[in-house]
Amino acid sequence: MLKIHSRCNLACDHCYVYEHADQTWRDRPAVMSAETVQAAADRIAEHAARHALRQVHVVLHGGEPLLVGADRLRDTLERLRRTIEPVAALDLGMQTNGIRLNESVAEILLSHSVKVGVSLDGGPAANDLRRRYRNGAGSYEQTLRGLAVLRLPRYRTLYAGILCTIDLRNDPVAVYEALAAQEPPHLDLLLPHATWDRPPPRPGPDPTPYASWLLGLHRRWLHDGRPMPIRLFDSIASTRQGGGSGTEALGIDVGDLVVIETDGEWEQPDSMKTVAHGAAGTGLNVHAHDAEAVLATPAMRHRRSGLAGLAAQCRVCPVVAQCGGGLYAHRYRSGAGFDNPSAYCADLKALITTMNAQPQPQTRPAAAIGEVPPLWLDEFGSGPGGAPAVRELAAAQLAITRALLAHVGTGLPPGAELAAAAWPAVDALERQSPGAVADVLAHPYIRPWLATCLRPGPQDPPADLDRLAELVAAIAVRAGAELDVPVALRAGRLHLPTLGTLVPRSAHPTRAVVSSGRDGFTVKAPGVLVEVGPGLADGADGWRPTRTLTLGAGAVFLEDADPYRDCFDRRAAAPLTDPAARTWSASLDQAWTLVQRDAPDYAEGLRAGLRAITPLRSGRDEAMHSATARDAFGAVGVAYTADSAALAVMLVHEFQHSKLGAILDLQDLTDPADRRTFAVGWRDDPRPLEGVLQGTYAHLAVADIWRARARRDPSAVAVYRMYRDWTAAALGVLRGSGSLTAAGERFADALAGAVDRWGD
């Protein structure tokens, strides 16, 4: 976090910088000098190079960062890009009150792809309760003018979200409605900074008023179908499932935030300014000390110590993995330092336990199926689509799969004995372990099977209704449920989706019984008894678990055995040998490294939504080297190549198709009655309008990758220009067709904003 301007044009009475214990701002320069900006950039680049970081995040902050003026802002951004980008991808952000945000400033931010967060506490009365000028006048109308700029199609890709500080005097539902009206892509709700020495106000008899306030807003958010991610709520949901929190205010993730003040001093995160005068200081400066020295300070080591650094009371708390002791600064008490629970301990525990007790929503309400929230069009249209948005898209796909499964299960024809016997168990398993049901149904190749079952007319091959029993058996195994499920073997194989494949060596039965339990499962048939333990590992008679890759922090199936993986125009390769699987794993690992380097924004969405990679056949007669299937969201088919750079492009390119196909499942972006075809740069044959849209969206991402490569390698410039020109020309075809729906027009506006952002 770079404090490029240490003064502010507002005088908010809850501001920790000016109104709390720390007053070091008084002795610092108002503006960060060009020399200090350069020194900071040098230190960041130095640290990124030392640790081979693929990406660094820099947030411009204050005070009010836009007080630096247009020329200094432009110079700051240019220095950061010029110094850091040869070493690591640079993700730039800014937090502002929005008052000085106009179109001329937005042009500067657009040219450097700076994501902008705006501080707003609700409607006019709620916001102006605290966010006022020094003369007492409110700031609401001026902030809304800045937000209006971010909502313009040209600048929508810059809009990061809204930050709101909670005030118990404001009605939570009214605050939510006012913030939602500004269409924020994300929303951050902050507890006002407090310590045990300066505890948060608690008017009235409610012992946990902040939890009550947040839960009131949470109920309305759920009722509306979670129209935007709210970081606090999403963090609680993520840590409940063992994931990261994504915020220093919750969870036990290791902190990775450091501040550089206007004079170049390294500081701890800003919240420490509520603790004591100088509490955030490290005594180190970018002109004389590198980032390693900062990390070595006792304060930073303690902040990064995770569970071990919490108070004894916290370490034994049942929700410690989710709460993480709360924000570090909020634990402070004179005489005891930070060896205390949060001053919001009771509120955090009440909020977390109440949310944990609620059923986890699997998707938006049913009414939302068939429509795409406008903010999705903006976020996905800009290219990547962040992890929260991709998870929401996956949830909508899961809802469609559930609906298709219900249609198949309740309409089984006579003679489908195995499916009919297994179907009633689905409801019981849903009640016992909804997560196990969701894990199996989210597998990309469940829906292609359902589509086959629901295809009208004679089936070739016949509808495979017996797979329903395998589905139920897989869910039962994942749930650890005590259940016996009769199943059929096809071609001597039993495949349990997401788990693995059994090819009995000692006999060749056509029927078997899968018996699941807490200690794994067994498969019994005449002449066959296979026992597979809870780890599902190799070793049992003929059992081979589904291969799994670790790409980044996420697990992805290397799916070479599912019988419905062959939905890529029947180009799926044969099951891999163990040496071939190791070769694939190494190549994909190298490709993932390049995705993170060349397309870090796309990597975030890939990590959230990619579930399976299927090897395709390769050879001189195979023109297609990668593919997606409309019914298999989250699956990508690729032919093997040792060229990791090409493989990285394939992964990103195909996942673009997967995301757009999922959006088109919910809402038309083009007029389906338009049967015309159009010429595009990347194909010899003219394409239907939806094909033009798909190609434009995929090539937008490919151009982005080559743009990143061209910054480092001049030989990549020509390739970048080719994809850029294809994308821009196809976008012109789309916008000139006259056949985009209203949603399609908005999506195309977001695409155009992304192309404009390149600023060539």
N, C-alpha and C positions, 0 to 999 in steps of 0.2 A: 504494500500500500504506500503510494507516494503522496505526501502532503505537499502538493504544489502551491497551495495558498493557505496560509494559516489564519486568515480573518474571514468573517462571514458578513453577508448583507442582511441577515436576520439575527434576532436575539431570542431564540427559543429558550424558554425557561427550564426545559428539561435537558439541555445540551450538556453532555459530560465534558466537552472541551473547555467551555468557558464558565459554566455554572457549578461545576463540582470541585473536588478537592485540589486537583492539579491546575496550576496557573502558569506553567512554563511557557505557554504561548506568548505571554507578555514580553519575554526576553528573546524571542525568535524573530527572524526576518519575516515580513508578511509574505514574500514570494520566494519560491525556490529558484536560485540563480541557475543560469545555463550551465555553469561549471559544476554545480551540485547535481543537476539532472544527469550530466554526462558521467560524473563519478558514480552515481547510483546505477546507471545503465551498465557501466563497465563492471561493477561488482556483481550485478545480476547475471551478465553474460559469463563472467568468470566462474560463478557458482554453477551455472547450467553446464558449462563445459567440463568442469571438474567432476560432476556427477552424471554426465551424459544424459541430462534431462531432455526429454523430447518436447516439453512444453512448459512455459512459465506463465503465470497470471499476474498482471500488474493492474492495480486499480488506482485511478487518480482520485484524490480525496482532498479534504480540507479540514476546517473552514469550508469555504465554497470554492471548488476548483475553477469554476468558470470566471471567477474574478481576475484570473491571470490575463484575460483578454485574448483575442483571436490570434495575434501574431505569436505570442509566447506559447499558447496552446499548441499551435501548429509546430513550432520549433521543438517543443517537448516531445510530441508524438514522433516527429521525424528522427530525433536523436535515439529514442527508445527502439524504434523499428530498425534503424541503421546499425545499431550496436548489438542488439540481442538476436535479431532474426538469422544472421549467419550461423548462430550456434543452436538455437531452439525456436520452435514456433512460439509466437508471442500472442497471448490472448489479452486484449486490452479492455478495461472497463472503467466506468466513472460513476461515482455517487454524487448527486447534485440535488439542490432544492428546486431546480428547473426554472428559476426566475429569469435567468439570462440565456435560456435555451431558445434560440430562434433558428431560422432556416440557414442563415450564413454560418452560424456555429455548427449546425448539424452537417453542413457540407464538409467541414473540416473533420468532424467525427466520422462521417461516412467514408471519407478517403482513407481512413486508418482503421475502419471496422471496429470502432469503440462501442461496446455495449453499455447502455446508459440506464442506471437505476435512479429513480426519483423518490424523494422523501415526501410522503403525504399521509396525514393521520385520519383521513375520513372526509366527510362533507365540510361545508363552510364553518359551521359552529365547532365541530370536533377538531378540525385542523387548526383553526385560529385560536383555540383555547390555549395553545402553547407556541405554535409556529407563527410568531409575530415579528414585525419590525421593531426597532428600538423605540419608535414613537407610539407603539401599541397597536398599530394598524395590522390587519390580518394579511396573510400571504396567499390565501387559497386561490383567488382568481389569477394571480400571476403564475402560480405553479401549474394551474390548468392550461394556461396558454402554452407553457413548455411541453406538457404532455400531449397537447393537440398536435404539436410539431412531430413528435415521435409516432403518432398514429397516422400520419400521412403515408401513403403507399411508398414514397421514395425512401422514407427514413424508418419504416416499420421494423426493418431488420436490426436497427440499433436499440430498440426498446427492450430492455432487460427485465423490467418489472418495477414494483412499488415497494418501498420500505415503510412500514407503519409502526410507530411506537404506541403501545397500549396505554390508555388512560381510562381508569375505571369509571370516570364520570361520563364517558361516552357510551352510548348504547351499542353493543357489539354487532347486532344485526344491521343497524343503520350505518355503522362504519363499513361493514362488509359490502353493503349495497352501493355505497358511495365509491369505494375502491373498485368494485367489479364494473361499475359504469365506465371506468377509464380503460377497460379491456387490457389489464396487465398480463403479459405472458407468464409472469410469476409474481407471487406475493410473499413478503417476508414480514412476520409479526414479531416485534421485539418487546421483551419485558423491559420496563424502564430500569436503568442501571441503579443498583442499590448494593449495600453491604450490611453486615450485622451492626456496624456502627451507625449506618444511615439506612435503616430498614425501609422497605417499600411501604407506602401508605396502605392501610387496610381499614377503610371506613365500614362501619356496620358489623353485625355479628358473624358474618360468614368467615370461617377460619381459612378458607382457600378462595378468596374472591377472584384471583387472577385465573385460576383453573375454571371457575364458573363462567367468567367472561369469555375465555377461549372456547369452552365447550358450547356456549351459546352460539358463537360464530361457527364452530365446527358443525353443529347440527344444520344450520342454514346452508353451509357449503355442501354438505352431503345431499341435502334435499335438492339443491340446484344441479347435482350431478358433477360436483368438483370441476367447475368450468375453468379453473386455472390451478396449477400446483401451488400449494402453500407449504413453504419449506419446513416449518415447525411440525405440521401434521404429517407431512411425507417422511420426515426424519424419524418420528415416533413409529410410523408404520414400517419403515425400512429396518430400524434397529430391532423391532419386534421379531423380524424374520432373520436376524443375524447379519444384516447388511450394515453399511456405513451410515453415518448420520448426515454428512454433507454440511455440517455447521459446527462451530466451536462451542455453541450454546448447549449441545446435547451430545450424548454418546462418549465413547472412550477412544475415538479416533485421535491419532497423534496430531497435534496442532502444527500447521504449516504456514502460519501468517506472521509477517513481521512488517513493521512500519518504518519508513524513512521520513523524518521530519524535514521542514524547509531548510534547516541549517545542515542537513546531512546526518543528523544523529539517528542511529539505529534505535528503535524502541519496540517494546512489546505491544500487542494489540491495544487499540485505543480505549477499550473498556477499562483498562487499568487506571485511566485518569480519574475514575470515580473513587479510587482507593485512598490515595494520599498524594500530596505534592511531590512530583518527581517519581512516582511509583512505576511509571512505564519506562523510565530511562534505563539504559544499559551502560552509559559512560563511553560508548563506542561511536565512531563516526565513519561514514563511507569513505572519507578522504584518507583515513589512516588504517581502517580495519575492514577485513573481508567478512563474508557471511559466516564462515567457519567460526570466527571469533565470537560472533553473536550466538550461534548455536551452543557454544561451549560455556556461556555464562550460566551460573547456577539457576537463575530465574528461568531461562529458556529450557534448561535441562529438566527442571521440575514441571514446567508446563507440558512437556512432551513425554512425561513418564506414564501416562495412561492410568490404568487401574491402580498401579502401585503408588501413585501420587495422591490418591484420594484419602480422605479421613477414614478412620476405622469404622465409623458409623455408616459411611457410604459403602464401603467394600462388602458389607454383609447385607445390604439392602437388596430385596428381590428385583428391583428395577434398575440396578446400577448400570447394567450394560446399555440401557436406553437413556437414562438420565445423565450418567457420567459425572455426577456431582454438579451439573449445571455449569454456567459460565464461570471461568476461573476467578474473575474479579468479584463475582457475587459471593464468594466463599470467605471473603476477608473479614477478620475481627481483630481489633487491637489486642495485642498480647498473645494471640494464637495464630496470627498470620493467616494462611490459606488452608490450615488443617481443620476445616469445618465443612459441613454441608452447605449448600447454597442458601442464601437468605430467602430464596423461593422454594426451599425444599418441600414444604407441605403442598404447595400449589403444583409443583412438577410431579410429585408422586400421585396426587389426585387426578391430574390430567392424564398421565400415562396409564394408570390402572383403569380409569374409566374408558379410555380409548381401546385398551387391550381387551376389555370385556365385551366390546361391541363386535358384532360380526364384521369381518373385513369385507368391504365392498369389492366384488370381483370386477365390476365395470360400472359405467354410468347407468342410470336408470334406463329401462327398456325403451322409453320414449325417445332416448337419444340415438338409438340404433336407427339408421336411415338418414341421419343428418350429421354434418361435420361442424363442430364449433368453429366460429370464424378465426379464433386465435390459432387453431391447428393449421388452417390454410396459410396464415402468415408465417408460422414457425416452420412448417414443413416446406412451404413454398420458397423460403429463403435458402433452402438447400439441406442442411443437416437434420434439423429437428433434434432437440436435446433429449437426454435420457428420460425425464419425466413424461414428455410428450410421446415418445416411442412406447413407453410402458402403457400409457393410456390407449394408444392405438392397438397394442397387443391385447389389452383387456377387452376392447371392442371386438377384436377378432375371436377371442375366447367366447364371448357372448354369442357370436354367430355360430361357432362350433357347438356350443351347448344346445342352441335351438335346433340345429340340424340333427344332433344326436337324439334329442327328444322326439323329433319327427320320425327318425328311424326306429327307435325303441318302442314307441307307442303304435307303430304301424307294421309290426312284423307279420309276414304272411305265414299261412300254415306250412309246416315242414321245417321252420327255422328253430329246431328244438334247442340247440345249444344257446343261441341268442336269447330265446324266450326264457330259458332257465336262468341266465345270468342277469338279464335286465333288471329285475326287482332289487338286486343288491346295490344298484347305483345310488338309489335314494338313501339307503342306510349308510353307505360309505361317504356320501356327501355330508351327512350329519356328523359322522365320526371323524372324518379327516378331509375337510374341504380343500386343504392344500394339496393333498395327494391327488384328488380328482382334477384340480386345476393343472398340476404338473403334467399329468398324462394327456389331458385334453389339449393342452397348449403345444404338444409335440406337432411339428408342422405336417406330418404325414397322416394325422388322424382325419383331417378334413378332406384330402383327396379320396380317402376310403369312403367317407360319408357321401361325397359327391357321386362316387360310383354307385353306391346303394340307392341314391335318389334319382339317378338318371332314368328318364322315361323310356319305355320300349324295351325290346330284347337287349340283354346285356352281353357284351363280348369283351372280356370274360364275364360270366354270370356274377351278379352281385354277391360279394363275399360277406354274408351276414354273420358267419361264424367268427369273424374278427371281433365282434362285440364281446364274445366270451373272453378273448385274449385281453381286450381292453379292461374288462372288469378284473381279471386276474392281476394285471399289472397294477391297477389302482390298489387292490387289496394288499399286494406285496409292499407297495410304497407306504401304505397306511399301517402296516404291521397288524392287519386285521386277521382274526381267526376265521378263515373262509375256505371252502372247497369249491372249485370252479371247474366243471367239465369243459374241455377244449378239444379242438381238432388240430391235427398236424397237416400242413400242406406240403406236398412233395417231401415228406419225411421230416419237416422242420416245424418247430413251435417258436413263434416270435412274440415276445411280450414287449409292447411298445415302451420305449425309453429304458428298458432294462437289459434286453439281450435276446439271443437266439440259442435254442437247444436243437442239436442234431444227434439224437441218441445213437451211440455206437454199437450197442449190444443187440438192438432190435429195431424194427421199423413199424411202430404202431401208427394207426390213423386217428386214434382217440387217446386222451389222457386226462388226468385230474391234477390241477394245480392246487396245492394246499398251502395257504399262506399263514404266517404267524409272526410273532415278534422276533423270532430267531431266523428269519429267512423264509424259504419255501421249498417244497418238494414237488416233483413231478412223478406221478405213478401211472404206469400202463403195463399191459402184459409184457413181461420180460424187461421192464425198465423201472428203475427207482433212482432218481437223481435228486440229491440234496444240495441246495445252494444256500450258503450261510448269509448272514445279514450284510456282509460286504459285497455280495454279488460278484465275487472275483472268479477268475478262471480256475479250473481244477476239477470241477465236477464233470461227470461223464458226458462229454459233448456240449457242455455249456460254455458259451462265449458272451461275455457282457458287451453291451453297446460301447463302442470306443468313445472316449471323451477327450477333448482338447481343452487346454486352458489358454485362452486368448485374453491378455490383459488380466483383469480380475474376474472374468466370467468363464463359465464352463460351457462348451459348445460340443454337441455330438458330431463325431465324424461318422455319419450315418451311411454305412455301406451294406446294411442287411435288411432294413425295413422293406417289406414287400411292396409298399406303396411309394417308395422313394423314386420309382421310375415314372415320374410325372413330367419329366423334362424331355418330351418327345421321344421317350423310350431310349434315352442315351445313357442311363446310369451304368456305371462300370460294375463288374463282378465284385463280390466281397474281397477285401484286401487280405493279403498275407501279412503276418506280423512284421517282416522287414519292410514291406511296402507301406504299412501303416506308420512305421517310424519315419520313413522318408517323407510321407505326407505331413506328418506332425512337424518335422523340422522345417519344411518349406513354408507351411502356414504360420509357424511361429516367426520366421523371418519376415513374412509378408505383413504380419500384424505389427511388427516393429515399425515398418515403413508406413503403415496406415496411421499409426500414432504420430509419426514424424511429419508426414506430408498432409494429413487430413485429420488433425486432432479433434475438430468439431464433429466430424462424421464418426470418428471412433467412439465417441460417447454414445451415440444412438445405436451403432452396431453392437456395442457391448450390452446395451439394454434389450435389444430385440433379436439378435442373431441366435438361433437355437440349433441349427444343424447345417453342416456342410457335407454335401454328397459328391463323391468322386464321379466324374463323367468319363466316358470313353474318350481316348485321345488317339490321334493318328492323322495321316495325311488326308484321309477321306472324311475326316470330321471337321467341318467348317466352324461349328459352334464350340467355343471353348469355355463358355460360362452361360448360365441360364437361371431363370426363376420360373415358378409356376404360380398362376393366379390363386389357386386354392391352398398353397403351402406357404403362408406367411411365416417369415423367420427362417426359411430354408434357402440355401444358395447351392447350385450345382456348378462345379468347376472341373475342368480337365487338368490333370497334373502338368505343372511346368516347374522347372528349376529356377525360372526367372521370378524372383520374389517381388520385384518392382511391378511386373505385369500382374502377378497374382493379387497384389494389394489393390491395384486398380479394379480388377474383377470383383473383389469382395465389395468395395464401395459402390461400384456401378450397379451390381445386381441387387444390393440391398436397397438402393434407390427405387428400383422397380418394385421390390417387395412392399416398401412403404406406400408407394403411390397406388399399387393394386389394392392395398387395404383401405386406403381413403376412398377409392372408387367403389369398393364394396358398400360404402355408406352413402355416397352421394355422387351423382353425375357431375363432372366438370365440363363435359362437352355434350352437345345435343346428339343423342343416340340416333336421331332420324337423319343426320347428315351422313350420307354415304360416299361423299367425295374422297378422293385420295390426293395427296400433296407430296411434292418433291422435297427431299431432305438431303443434307450434305453427306450423311453417313451411310446411306443406302442407295443402291442403283434403282430399286423399285419404289414407286410412290407408296406412301403410307396413309392409312385412314387417320382421321384427326386424333383419335385417342392414342394411336401409335406415335404420332408426332409429339403428343404431350408426354408419353412415356419416355421417348428418346431425348426430348429436351431436358426432362428432369434428371435422367441418368447422366447425360453429357455435361450438365451443369456441374455435377460433382467431379466428373473426370477432369473438366477444365480447371476446377479448383485445385485438384491434386497437381496437375502439371504447372499451374501458376506457382505453387509452393516450390516445386522442383526448379522452375525457371529462375527463381530468386537465387538459387545456389549454383545452377549449372546453365550457362548461356546456351548450350546445345539443346536445352529443353524448351526454349522460347518458341521455336517454330511449332512444336507439338501443342503447346499451350494455345497459341494463336489459332491453330486449326480447330481445336475443340471449342474455343471461345467463339469463333466465327460461326461454327455449326449451331451452337446453342443460341446465339443472338439471332441468326437468320430464322431458325425454327420458331423462336419466340415471336418473331414478326409474323410468321405464318399463322400461329395460334391466335394472336391478337387481331389479325386482319381477316380471320375466317368468318366472323359474325356468328359463330356457332358455339361460343363459350357460354356456359350458364353463368348466373350471377356469382356462384361460388367459384366457377372457373376463372372469371374475370379477376376475382380477388387473389386467387392462387397465381395467376399470370402476373399480377401486379407485384406479388412477392418475388417471383422469379426475376422480373425486370429489376427490382431493387437489388437483388443479389448480383446481377450482371453489372448494374451501374456501380456497385460497390467496388468492383475491380478497378474502375477508374483509369483504364488504359488511355 
